[in-house]
């Protein structure tokens, strides 16, 4: 059984991103690349952002 988050990530269209978590100091997003072949997980903080995982899709 797929989780709600997995379903939301599967539904991303090329170039689209969604917020997947939030804390007081930042948030994380999942985004699909423009060609639709890669999913990137990005951590956003007050000092910038970092891609912490990339996955072929």
mmCIF file as Biopython writes it, N, C-alpha, C and O atoms, coordinates in Angstrom:
data_model
#
loop_
_atom_site.group_PDB
_atom_site.id
_atom_site.type_symbol
_atom_site.label_atom_id
_atom_site.label_alt_id
_atom_site.label_comp_id
_atom_site.label_asym_id
_atom_site.label_entity_id
_atom_site.label_seq_id
_atom_site.pdbx_PDB_ins_code
_atom_site.Cartn_x
_atom_site.Cartn_y
_atom_site.Cartn_z
_atom_site.occupancy
_atom_site.B_iso_or_equiv
_atom_site.auth_seq_id
_atom_site.auth_asym_id
_atom_site.pdbx_PDB_model_num
ATOM 1   N N  . UNK A ? 1  ? 0.838  -1.184 0.000   1.0 0.0 1  A 1 
ATOM 2   C CA . UNK A ? 1  ? 0.000  0.000  0.000   1.0 0.0 1  A 1 
ATOM 3   C C  . UNK A ? 1  ? 0.885  1.251  0.000   1.0 0.0 1  A 1 
ATOM 4   O O  . UNK A ? 1  ? 1.786  1.378  0.829   1.0 0.0 1  A 1 
ATOM 5   N N  . UNK A ? 2  ? 0.628  2.156  -0.917  1.0 0.0 2  A 1 
ATOM 6   C CA . UNK A ? 2  ? 1.432  3.366  -1.057  1.0 0.0 2  A 1 
ATOM 7   C C  . UNK A ? 2  ? 0.930  4.449  -0.113  1.0 0.0 2  A 1 
ATOM 8   O O  . UNK A ? 2  ? -0.272 4.616  0.090   1.0 0.0 2  A 1 
ATOM 9   N N  . UNK A ? 3  ? 1.886  5.184  0.462   1.0 0.0 3  A 1 
ATOM 10  C CA . UNK A ? 3  ? 1.518  6.260  1.384   1.0 0.0 3  A 1 
ATOM 11  C C  . UNK A ? 3  ? 0.979  7.460  0.608   1.0 0.0 3  A 1 
ATOM 12  O O  . UNK A ? 3  ? 1.157  7.565  -0.606  1.0 0.0 3  A 1 
ATOM 13  N N  . UNK A ? 4  ? 0.327  8.350  1.324   1.0 0.0 4  A 1 
ATOM 14  C CA . UNK A ? 4  ? -0.191 9.569  0.722   1.0 0.0 4  A 1 
ATOM 15  C C  . UNK A ? 4  ? 0.946  10.399 0.118   1.0 0.0 4  A 1 
ATOM 16  O O  . UNK A ? 4  ? 0.787  10.985 -0.953  1.0 0.0 4  A 1 
ATOM 17  N N  . UNK A ? 5  ? 2.099  10.449 0.808   1.0 0.0 5  A 1 
ATOM 18  C CA . UNK A ? 5  ? 3.242  11.200 0.289   1.0 0.0 5  A 1 
ATOM 19  C C  . UNK A ? 5  ? 3.739  10.593 -1.016  1.0 0.0 5  A 1 
ATOM 20  O O  . UNK A ? 5  ? 4.037  11.325 -1.961  1.0 0.0 5  A 1 
ATOM 21  N N  . UNK A ? 6  ? 3.834  9.263  -1.084  1.0 0.0 6  A 1 
ATOM 22  C CA . UNK A ? 6  ? 4.249  8.603  -2.325  1.0 0.0 6  A 1 
ATOM 23  C C  . UNK A ? 6  ? 3.305  8.957  -3.470  1.0 0.0 6  A 1 
ATOM 24  O O  . UNK A ? 6  ? 3.748  9.213  -4.589  1.0 0.0 6  A 1 
ATOM 25  N N  . UNK A ? 7  ? 2.019  8.971  -3.191  1.0 0.0 7  A 1 
ATOM 26  C CA . UNK A ? 7  ? 1.035  9.317  -4.221  1.0 0.0 7  A 1 
ATOM 27  C C  . UNK A ? 7  ? 1.201  10.761 -4.675  1.0 0.0 7  A 1 
ATOM 28  O O  . UNK A ? 7  ? 1.093  11.051 -5.867  1.0 0.0 7  A 1 
ATOM 29  N N  . UNK A ? 8  ? 1.465  11.674 -3.734  1.0 0.0 8  A 1 
ATOM 30  C CA . UNK A ? 8  ? 1.664  13.084 -4.094  1.0 0.0 8  A 1 
ATOM 31  C C  . UNK A ? 8  ? 2.915  13.256 -4.952  1.0 0.0 8  A 1 
ATOM 32  O O  . UNK A ? 8  ? 2.911  14.033 -5.907  1.0 0.0 8  A 1 
ATOM 33  N N  . UNK A ? 9  ? 3.982  12.538 -4.617  1.0 0.0 9  A 1 
ATOM 34  C CA . UNK A ? 9  ? 5.217  12.610 -5.405  1.0 0.0 9  A 1 
ATOM 35  C C  . UNK A ? 9  ? 4.986  12.012 -6.791  1.0 0.0 9  A 1 
ATOM 36  O O  . UNK A ? 9  ? 5.442  12.577 -7.785  1.0 0.0 9  A 1 
ATOM 37  N N  . UNK A ? 10 ? 4.291  10.886 -6.875  1.0 0.0 10 A 1 
ATOM 38  C CA . UNK A ? 10 ? 3.983  10.269 -8.173  1.0 0.0 10 A 1 
ATOM 39  C C  . UNK A ? 10 ? 3.186  11.207 -9.077  1.0 0.0 10 A 1 
ATOM 40  O O  . UNK A ? 10 ? 3.326  11.159 -10.299 1.0 0.0 10 A 1 
ATOM 41  N N  . UNK A ? 11 ? 2.356  12.053 -8.486  1.0 0.0 11 A 1 
ATOM 42  C CA . UNK A ? 11 ? 1.489  12.944 -9.263  1.0 0.0 11 A 1 
ATOM 43  C C  . UNK A ? 11 ? 2.189  14.213 -9.747  1.0 0.0 11 A 1 
ATOM 44  O O  . UNK A ? 11 ? 1.598  14.993 -10.493 1.0 0.0 11 A 1 
ATOM 45  N N  . UNK A ? 12 ? 3.441  14.430 -9.333  1.0 0.0 12 A 1 
ATOM 46  C CA . UNK A ? 12 ? 4.153  15.635 -9.769  1.0 0.0 12 A 1 
ATOM 47  C C  . UNK A ? 12 ? 4.319  15.647 -11.286 1.0 0.0 12 A 1 
ATOM 48  O O  . UNK A ? 12 ? 4.653  14.629 -11.893 1.0 0.0 12 A 1 
ATOM 49  N N  . UNK A ? 13 ? 4.085  16.794 -11.882 1.0 0.0 13 A 1 
ATOM 50  C CA . UNK A ? 13 ? 4.339  16.967 -13.306 1.0 0.0 13 A 1 
ATOM 51  C C  . UNK A ? 13 ? 5.724  17.584 -13.471 1.0 0.0 13 A 1 
ATOM 52  O O  . UNK A ? 13 ? 6.230  18.185 -12.524 1.0 0.0 13 A 1 
ATOM 53  N N  . UNK A ? 14 ? 6.355  17.459 -14.638 1.0 0.0 14 A 1 
ATOM 54  C CA . UNK A ? 14 ? 7.684  18.031 -14.834 1.0 0.0 14 A 1 
ATOM 55  C C  . UNK A ? 14 ? 7.722  19.517 -14.449 1.0 0.0 14 A 1 
ATOM 56  O O  . UNK A ? 14 ? 6.877  20.308 -14.868 1.0 0.0 14 A 1 
ATOM 57  N N  . UNK A ? 15 ? 8.733  19.871 -13.636 1.0 0.0 15 A 1 
ATOM 58  C CA . UNK A ? 15 ? 8.908  21.246 -13.185 1.0 0.0 15 A 1 
ATOM 59  C C  . UNK A ? 15 ? 8.136  21.604 -11.927 1.0 0.0 15 A 1 
ATOM 60  O O  . UNK A ? 15 ? 8.305  22.704 -11.401 1.0 0.0 15 A 1 
ATOM 61  N N  . UNK A ? 16 ? 7.299  20.711 -11.432 1.0 0.0 16 A 1 
ATOM 62  C CA . UNK A ? 16 ? 6.468  20.993 -10.258 1.0 0.0 16 A 1 
ATOM 63  C C  . UNK A ? 16 ? 7.181  20.544 -8.983  1.0 0.0 16 A 1 
ATOM 64  O O  . UNK A ? 16 ? 7.981  19.609 -9.004  1.0 0.0 16 A 1 
ATOM 65  N N  . UNK A ? 17 ? 6.875  21.232 -7.859  1.0 0.0 17 A 1 
ATOM 66  C CA . UNK A ? 17 ? 7.411  20.822 -6.564  1.0 0.0 17 A 1 
ATOM 67  C C  . UNK A ? 17 ? 6.311  20.875 -5.515  1.0 0.0 17 A 1 
ATOM 68  O O  . UNK A ? 17 ? 5.315  21.581 -5.677  1.0 0.0 17 A 1 
ATOM 69  N N  . UNK A ? 18 ? 6.504  20.111 -4.426  1.0 0.0 18 A 1 
ATOM 70  C CA . UNK A ? 18 ? 5.568  20.108 -3.304  1.0 0.0 18 A 1 
ATOM 71  C C  . UNK A ? 18 ? 6.362  20.171 -2.008  1.0 0.0 18 A 1 
ATOM 72  O O  . UNK A ? 18 ? 7.492  19.686 -1.941  1.0 0.0 18 A 1 
ATOM 73  N N  . UNK A ? 19 ? 5.775  20.762 -0.991  1.0 0.0 19 A 1 
ATOM 74  C CA . UNK A ? 19 ? 6.386  20.762 0.333   1.0 0.0 19 A 1 
ATOM 75  C C  . UNK A ? 19 ? 6.061  19.435 1.005   1.0 0.0 19 A 1 
ATOM 76  O O  . UNK A ? 19 ? 4.907  19.007 1.027   1.0 0.0 19 A 1 
ATOM 77  N N  . UNK A ? 20 ? 7.095  18.784 1.558   1.0 0.0 20 A 1 
ATOM 78  C CA . UNK A ? 20 ? 6.857  17.489 2.193   1.0 0.0 20 A 1 
ATOM 79  C C  . UNK A ? 20 ? 7.023  17.536 3.708   1.0 0.0 20 A 1 
ATOM 80  O O  . UNK A ? 20 ? 6.537  16.644 4.403   1.0 0.0 20 A 1 
ATOM 81  N N  . UNK A ? 21 ? 7.700  18.558 4.238   1.0 0.0 21 A 1 
ATOM 82  C CA . UNK A ? 21 ? 7.787  18.717 5.689   1.0 0.0 21 A 1 
ATOM 83  C C  . UNK A ? 21 ? 8.193  20.147 6.022   1.0 0.0 21 A 1 
ATOM 84  O O  . UNK A ? 21 ? 8.734  20.865 5.182   1.0 0.0 21 A 1 
ATOM 85  N N  . UNK A ? 22 ? 7.921  20.553 7.276   1.0 0.0 22 A 1 
ATOM 86  C CA . UNK A ? 22 ? 8.240  21.910 7.716   1.0 0.0 22 A 1 
ATOM 87  C C  . UNK A ? 22 ? 8.593  21.887 9.198   1.0 0.0 22 A 1 
ATOM 88  O O  . UNK A ? 22 ? 7.972  21.174 9.986   1.0 0.0 22 A 1 
ATOM 89  N N  . UNK A ? 23 ? 9.605  22.684 9.568   1.0 0.0 23 A 1 
ATOM 90  C CA . UNK A ? 23 ? 9.962  22.901 10.969  1.0 0.0 23 A 1 
ATOM 91  C C  . UNK A ? 23 ? 10.053 24.404 11.196  1.0 0.0 23 A 1 
ATOM 92  O O  . UNK A ? 23 ? 9.779  25.195 10.294  1.0 0.0 23 A 1 
ATOM 93  N N  . UNK A ? 24 ? 10.445 24.795 12.421  1.0 0.0 24 A 1 
ATOM 94  C CA . UNK A ? 24 ? 10.593 26.225 12.698  1.0 0.0 24 A 1 
ATOM 95  C C  . UNK A ? 24 ? 11.742 26.849 11.912  1.0 0.0 24 A 1 
ATOM 96  O O  . UNK A ? 24 ? 11.719 28.050 11.644  1.0 0.0 24 A 1 
ATOM 97  N N  . UNK A ? 25 ? 12.742 26.058 11.540  1.0 0.0 25 A 1 
ATOM 98  C CA . UNK A ? 25 ? 13.938 26.593 10.893  1.0 0.0 25 A 1 
ATOM 99  C C  . UNK A ? 25 ? 14.021 26.336 9.394   1.0 0.0 25 A 1 
ATOM 100 O O  . UNK A ? 25 ? 14.969 26.790 8.754   1.0 0.0 25 A 1 
ATOM 101 N N  . UNK A ? 26 ? 13.071 25.632 8.822   1.0 0.0 26 A 1 
ATOM 102 C CA . UNK A ? 26 ? 13.126 25.382 7.389   1.0 0.0 26 A 1 
ATOM 103 C C  . UNK A ? 26 ? 12.049 24.421 6.931   1.0 0.0 26 A 1 
ATOM 104 O O  . UNK A ? 26 ? 11.142 24.058 7.681   1.0 0.0 26 A 1 
ATOM 105 N N  . UNK A ? 27 ? 12.176 24.021 5.675   1.0 0.0 27 A 1 
ATOM 106 C CA . UNK A ? 27 ? 11.222 23.059 5.119   1.0 0.0 27 A 1 
ATOM 107 C C  . UNK A ? 27 ? 11.903 22.231 4.036   1.0 0.0 27 A 1 
ATOM 108 O O  . UNK A ? 27 ? 12.967 22.597 3.537   1.0 0.0 27 A 1 
ATOM 109 N N  . UNK A ? 28 ? 11.278 21.112 3.677   1.0 0.0 28 A 1 
ATOM 110 C CA . UNK A ? 28 ? 11.791 20.229 2.632   1.0 0.0 28 A 1 
ATOM 111 C C  . UNK A ? 28 ? 10.767 20.119 1.517   1.0 0.0 28 A 1 
ATOM 112 O O  . UNK A ? 28 ? 9.560  20.096 1.757   1.0 0.0 28 A 1 
ATOM 113 N N  . UNK A ? 29 ? 11.274 20.051 0.289   1.0 0.0 29 A 1 
ATOM 114 C CA . UNK A ? 29 ? 10.403 19.896 -0.868  1.0 0.0 29 A 1 
ATOM 115 C C  . UNK A ? 29 ? 10.866 18.704 -1.704  1.0 0.0 29 A 1 
ATOM 116 O O  . UNK A ? 29 ? 12.016 18.272 -1.625  1.0 0.0 29 A 1 
ATOM 117 N N  . UNK A ? 30 ? 9.944  18.193 -2.498  1.0 0.0 30 A 1 
ATOM 118 C CA . UNK A ? 30 ? 10.255 17.204 -3.528  1.0 0.0 30 A 1 
ATOM 119 C C  . UNK A ? 30 ? 9.914  17.878 -4.849  1.0 0.0 30 A 1 
ATOM 120 O O  . UNK A ? 30 ? 8.850  18.483 -4.984  1.0 0.0 30 A 1 
ATOM 121 N N  . UNK A ? 31 ? 10.812 17.777 -5.821  1.0 0.0 31 A 1 
ATOM 122 C CA . UNK A ? 31 ? 10.552 18.414 -7.117  1.0 0.0 31 A 1 
ATOM 123 C C  . UNK A ? 31 ? 10.930 17.477 -8.247  1.0 0.0 31 A 1 
ATOM 124 O O  . UNK A ? 31 ? 11.902 16.728 -8.157  1.0 0.0 31 A 1 
ATOM 125 N N  . UNK A ? 32 ? 10.148 17.532 -9.309  1.0 0.0 32 A 1 
ATOM 126 C CA . UNK A ? 32 ? 10.422 16.729 -10.498 1.0 0.0 32 A 1 
ATOM 127 C C  . UNK A ? 32 ? 11.163 17.610 -11.497 1.0 0.0 32 A 1 
ATOM 128 O O  . UNK A ? 32 ? 10.811 18.774 -11.685 1.0 0.0 32 A 1 
ATOM 129 N N  . UNK A ? 33 ? 12.181 17.056 -12.130 1.0 0.0 33 A 1 
ATOM 130 C CA . UNK A ? 33 ? 12.963 17.807 -13.112 1.0 0.0 33 A 1 
ATOM 131 C C  . UNK A ? 33 ? 12.108 18.180 -14.319 1.0 0.0 33 A 1 
ATOM 132 O O  . UNK A ? 33 ? 11.028 17.625 -14.524 1.0 0.0 33 A 1 
ATOM 133 N N  . UNK A ? 34 ? 12.598 19.117 -15.107 1.0 0.0 34 A 1 
ATOM 134 C CA . UNK A ? 34 ? 11.869 19.580 -16.278 1.0 0.0 34 A 1 
ATOM 135 C C  . UNK A ? 34 ? 11.581 18.493 -17.297 1.0 0.0 34 A 1 
ATOM 136 O O  . UNK A ? 34 ? 10.555 18.534 -17.975 1.0 0.0 34 A 1 
ATOM 137 N N  . UNK A ? 35 ? 12.490 17.506 -17.413 1.0 0.0 35 A 1 
ATOM 138 C CA . UNK A ? 35 ? 12.238 16.403 -18.353 1.0 0.0 35 A 1 
ATOM 139 C C  . UNK A ? 35 ? 11.449 15.263 -17.707 1.0 0.0 35 A 1 
ATOM 140 O O  . UNK A ? 35 ? 11.105 14.290 -18.378 1.0 0.0 35 A 1 
ATOM 141 N N  . UNK A ? 36 ? 11.159 15.379 -16.396 1.0 0.0 36 A 1 
ATOM 142 C CA . UNK A ? 36 ? 10.343 14.392 -15.700 1.0 0.0 36 A 1 
ATOM 143 C C  . UNK A ? 36 ? 11.059 13.122 -15.294 1.0 0.0 36 A 1 
ATOM 144 O O  . UNK A ? 36 ? 10.423 12.197 -14.789 1.0 0.0 36 A 1 
ATOM 145 N N  . UNK A ? 37 ? 12.388 13.050 -15.504 1.0 0.0 37 A 1 
ATOM 146 C CA . UNK A ? 37 ? 13.117 11.810 -15.258 1.0 0.0 37 A 1 
ATOM 147 C C  . UNK A ? 37 ? 13.787 11.736 -13.888 1.0 0.0 37 A 1 
ATOM 148 O O  . UNK A ? 37 ? 14.297 10.681 -13.509 1.0 0.0 37 A 1 
ATOM 149 N N  . UNK A ? 38 ? 13.794 12.839 -13.142 1.0 0.0 38 A 1 
ATOM 150 C CA . UNK A ? 38 ? 14.491 12.880 -11.860 1.0 0.0 38 A 1 
ATOM 151 C C  . UNK A ? 38 ? 13.623 13.532 -10.799 1.0 0.0 38 A 1 
ATOM 152 O O  . UNK A ? 38 ? 12.926 14.511 -11.067 1.0 0.0 38 A 1 
ATOM 153 N N  . UNK A ? 39 ? 13.671 12.978 -9.586  1.0 0.0 39 A 1 
ATOM 154 C CA . UNK A ? 39 ? 13.035 13.594 -8.422  1.0 0.0 39 A 1 
ATOM 155 C C  . UNK A ? 39 ? 14.162 14.074 -7.514  1.0 0.0 39 A 1 
ATOM 156 O O  . UNK A ? 39 ? 15.083 13.313 -7.215  1.0 0.0 39 A 1 
ATOM 157 N N  . UNK A ? 40 ? 14.097 15.329 -7.074  1.0 0.0 40 A 1 
ATOM 158 C CA . UNK A ? 40 ? 15.083 15.883 -6.154  1.0 0.0 40 A 1 
ATOM 159 C C  . UNK A ? 40 ? 14.396 16.213 -4.837  1.0 0.0 40 A 1 
ATOM 160 O O  . UNK A ? 40 ? 13.288 16.749 -4.821  1.0 0.0 40 A 1 
ATOM 161 N N  . UNK A ? 41 ? 15.053 15.893 -3.747  1.0 0.0 41 A 1 
ATOM 162 C CA . UNK A ? 41 ? 14.574 16.251 -2.419  1.0 0.0 41 A 1 
ATOM 163 C C  . UNK A ? 41 ? 15.479 17.369 -1.913  1.0 0.0 41 A 1 
ATOM 164 O O  . UNK A ? 41 ? 16.698 17.210 -1.845  1.0 0.0 41 A 1 
ATOM 165 N N  . UNK A ? 42 ? 14.874 18.499 -1.559  1.0 0.0 42 A 1 
ATOM 166 C CA . UNK A ? 42 ? 15.628 19.709 -1.252  1.0 0.0 42 A 1 
ATOM 167 C C  . UNK A ? 42 ? 15.289 20.197 0.150   1.0 0.0 42 A 1 
ATOM 168 O O  . UNK A ? 42 ? 14.119 20.285 0.524   1.0 0.0 42 A 1 
ATOM 169 N N  . UNK A ? 43 ? 16.345 20.519 0.933   1.0 0.0 43 A 1 
ATOM 170 C CA . UNK A ? 43 ? 16.173 21.091 2.269   1.0 0.0 43 A 1 
ATOM 171 C C  . UNK A ? 43 ? 16.411 22.601 2.159   1.0 0.0 43 A 1 
ATOM 172 O O  . UNK A ? 43 ? 17.482 23.034 1.735   1.0 0.0 43 A 1 
ATOM 173 N N  . UNK A ? 44 ? 15.408 23.397 2.542   1.0 0.0 44 A 1 
ATOM 174 C CA . UNK A ? 44 ? 15.481 24.858 2.496   1.0 0.0 44 A 1 
ATOM 175 C C  . UNK A ? 44 ? 15.630 25.386 3.921   1.0 0.0 44 A 1 
ATOM 176 O O  . UNK A ? 44 ? 14.849 25.021 4.800   1.0 0.0 44 A 1 
ATOM 177 N N  . UNK A ? 45 ? 16.624 26.241 4.155   1.0 0.0 45 A 1 
ATOM 178 C CA . UNK A ? 45 ? 16.820 26.863 5.466   1.0 0.0 45 A 1 
ATOM 179 C C  . UNK A ? 45 ? 16.945 28.367 5.280   1.0 0.0 45 A 1 
ATOM 180 O O  . UNK A ? 45 ? 16.897 28.865 4.155   1.0 0.0 45 A 1 
ATOM 181 N N  . UNK A ? 46 ? 17.103 29.083 6.374   1.0 0.0 46 A 1 
ATOM 182 C CA . UNK A ? 46 ? 17.252 30.538 6.286   1.0 0.0 46 A 1 
ATOM 183 C C  . UNK A ? 46 ? 18.557 30.933 5.611   1.0 0.0 46 A 1 
ATOM 184 O O  . UNK A ? 46 ? 18.682 32.064 5.142   1.0 0.0 46 A 1 
ATOM 185 N N  . UNK A ? 47 ? 19.532 30.029 5.550   1.0 0.0 47 A 1 
ATOM 186 C CA . UNK A ? 47 ? 20.819 30.340 4.934   1.0 0.0 47 A 1 
ATOM 187 C C  . UNK A ? 47 ? 20.962 29.806 3.514   1.0 0.0 47 A 1 
ATOM 188 O O  . UNK A ? 47 ? 22.011 29.994 2.897   1.0 0.0 47 A 1 
ATOM 189 N N  . UNK A ? 48 ? 19.945 29.151 2.982   1.0 0.0 48 A 1 
ATOM 190 C CA . UNK A ? 48 ? 20.019 28.643 1.612   1.0 0.0 48 A 1 
ATOM 191 C C  . UNK A ? 48 ? 19.282 27.323 1.457   1.0 0.0 48 A 1 
ATOM 192 O O  . UNK A ? 48 ? 18.344 27.031 2.200   1.0 0.0 48 A 1 
ATOM 193 N N  . UNK A ? 49 ? 19.718 26.524 0.476   1.0 0.0 49 A 1 
ATOM 194 C CA . UNK A ? 49 ? 19.072 25.248 0.204   1.0 0.0 49 A 1 
ATOM 195 C C  . UNK A ? 49 ? 20.128 24.222 -0.188  1.0 0.0 49 A 1 
ATOM 196 O O  . UNK A ? 49 ? 21.217 24.573 -0.643  1.0 0.0 49 A 1 
ATOM 197 N N  . UNK A ? 50 ? 19.784 22.935 -0.001  1.0 0.0 50 A 1 
ATOM 198 C CA . UNK A ? 50 ? 20.674 21.830 -0.326  1.0 0.0 50 A 1 
ATOM 199 C C  . UNK A ? 50 ? 19.847 20.674 -0.878  1.0 0.0 50 A 1 
ATOM 200 O O  . UNK A ? 50 ? 18.823 20.300 -0.307  1.0 0.0 50 A 1 
ATOM 201 N N  . UNK A ? 51 ? 20.307 20.114 -2.000  1.0 0.0 51 A 1 
ATOM 202 C CA . UNK A ? 51 ? 19.697 18.885 -2.511  1.0 0.0 51 A 1 
ATOM 203 C C  . UNK A ? 51 ? 20.297 17.747 -1.693  1.0 0.0 51 A 1 
ATOM 204 O O  . UNK A ? 51 ? 21.506 17.523 -1.746  1.0 0.0 51 A 1 
ATOM 205 N N  . UNK A ? 52 ? 19.464 17.019 -0.933  1.0 0.0 52 A 1 
ATOM 206 C CA . UNK A ? 52 ? 20.006 15.958 -0.089  1.0 0.0 52 A 1 
ATOM 207 C C  . UNK A ? 52 ? 19.743 14.565 -0.646  1.0 0.0 52 A 1 
ATOM 208 O O  . UNK A ? 52 ? 20.278 13.585 -0.127  1.0 0.0 52 A 1 
ATOM 209 N N  . UNK A ? 53 ? 18.929 14.459 -1.690  1.0 0.0 53 A 1 
ATOM 210 C CA . UNK A ? 53 ? 18.723 13.167 -2.348  1.0 0.0 53 A 1 
ATOM 211 C C  . UNK A ? 53 ? 18.222 13.409 -3.762  1.0 0.0 53 A 1 
ATOM 212 O O  . UNK A ? 53 ? 17.395 14.289 -3.999  1.0 0.0 53 A 1 
ATOM 213 N N  . UNK A ? 54 ? 18.728 12.623 -4.692  1.0 0.0 54 A 1 
ATOM 214 C CA . UNK A ? 54 ? 18.275 12.652 -6.082  1.0 0.0 54 A 1 
ATOM 215 C C  . UNK A ? 54 ? 17.966 11.218 -6.488  1.0 0.0 54 A 1 
ATOM 216 O O  . UNK A ? 54 ? 18.720 10.296 -6.174  1.0 0.0 54 A 1 
ATOM 217 N N  . UNK A ? 55 ? 16.861 11.041 -7.181  1.0 0.0 55 A 1 
ATOM 218 C CA . UNK A ? 55 ? 16.441 9.697  -7.559  1.0 0.0 55 A 1 
ATOM 219 C C  . UNK A ? 55 ? 15.936 9.698  -8.998  1.0 0.0 55 A 1 
ATOM 220 O O  . UNK A ? 55 ? 15.137 10.551 -9.383  1.0 0.0 55 A 1 
ATOM 221 N N  . UNK A ? 56 ? 16.411 8.730  -9.797  1.0 0.0 56 A 1 
ATOM 222 C CA . UNK A ? 56 ? 15.882 8.576  -11.156 1.0 0.0 56 A 1 
ATOM 223 C C  . UNK A ? 56 ? 14.441 8.121  -11.047 1.0 0.0 56 A 1 
ATOM 224 O O  . UNK A ? 56 ? 14.095 7.338  -10.163 1.0 0.0 56 A 1 
ATOM 225 N N  . UNK A ? 57 ? 13.600 8.612  -11.945 1.0 0.0 57 A 1 
ATOM 226 C CA . UNK A ? 57 ? 12.186 8.287  -11.861 1.0 0.0 57 A 1 
ATOM 227 C C  . UNK A ? 57 ? 11.697 7.732  -13.161 1.0 0.0 57 A 1 
ATOM 228 O O  . UNK A ? 57 ? 10.520 7.396  -13.285 1.0 0.0 57 A 1 
#
